[in-house]
Amino acid sequence: MGADIYLNSVYEKQRKALQVDHLENVYEGLNRDPKATEDQKEEARKAWLEAMGKAEDGAYFRDSYNESSLAWLTGLSYWQAAEHCDSETGLLHLNEVKRWRDHLAGCDIPALTRQAIENGKQPMEPIGDDPKKLLAHVSRAKLHLHDETEEDVIKYFTKKKDRFIKLLDRSLELGEGLYWSV
């Protein structure tokens, strides 16, 4: 589960240019064809996925609802932003796109990452029935290092931030709100 953010006009244009739907149909057809070899199916799958990746470049952003969430790390909420979407089109209003862009641009990813790692080392306090304690617990970003280093995690979130800012900037340049699927 996660948030899927699209710059629809660019995404659809890139999908069409890269023939994503056609490649998907070829792949699905081969999967139903008993005469198709595994190599043919795999080649078609790779071509389709490669085209999808290219179509998404600069037109799509995904953020999962887990420790890898950029929004969670930076104190943003996709659900709260969704309240600023146009009720007919589902597009996030440009003033909210700008607010997100400005907020993310001002975030110190290394400091936020280090704090989230430190938060992850803290034992969970007993919550009981106190909703304020529960809210405080879930609103504090926590990261647990597994095989990655602190520097790896900082690089991951920095790249993710840069990709999202690129999409937000493009939305503002085009004057087109983002489709916000949460």
Buried (B, 14 or more C-beta within 10 A) or exposed (E): EBBEBBBBEBBBEBBEEBBBEEBBEBBBEBEEEEEBEEEBBEBBBEBBBEBBEBBBEBBBBBBEEEBBBBBBBBEBEBEEBBEBBEEEEBBBBBEBBBBBBEBBEEBEBBEBBBBBBEEBEEEEEEBEEEEEEEEEEEEBBBBEEEEEEEEEBBBBBBEBBEBBBBBBBBBBEEEBBBBBBB
